[in-house]
Amino acid sequence: MSLNMTKEVAALERMTVGELQQKYVETFGEPVRSRHRQYLIRRIAWRLQANAEGGLSERALRRAEELANLADVRVTPPRAPRSPAIRLTDMSDSRDGRRTADRRLPTVGAAITRAYRGQKVSITVLPDGFEFEGERYRSLTAVAKAITGSHINGFRFFGLEAKS
């Protein structure tokens, strides 16, 4: 049975991502999590060609197995997963004992002020964000964008980036 790879690849190019995932399952016998269209097309085309042409030689397979056994798969241990930002408790930081996890920010309840275009801009640090002119914002960047009308780093806008 001769396989025309040009026609096969053209047929793969016309498929949707869902159809490519189904074709991958048919071709490889296992599901795929990827939704990257080009990756799926290339992998399926490779397997179809390998099945039609016979794949790697026994010698190449043995050598690949030797190399895999000799290689250190991982030189360094995996990093511990980052935990979500949590509130730190340090009674010396504020009256109510709450402090945000980011050390660049002042304590909860503090005001951050800045002069912008001849006016004094003041925001209040809240436990879950910031307040500016009666509205709550989740980040300093969102506040800075509301003030300036353009995207700007909130820590840079309020002059807090130098603190560590």
PyMOL commands that set and color helices and strands:
alter all, ss='L'
color gray80, all
select helices_A, chain A and resi 5-14+17-28+37-53+58-70+140-148+154-157
alter helices_A, ss='H'
color red, helices_A
select strands_A, chain A and resi 88-89+98-99+111-116+119-126+129-132+135-137
alter strands_A, ss='S'
color yellow, strands_A
deselect
rebuild
show_as cartoon
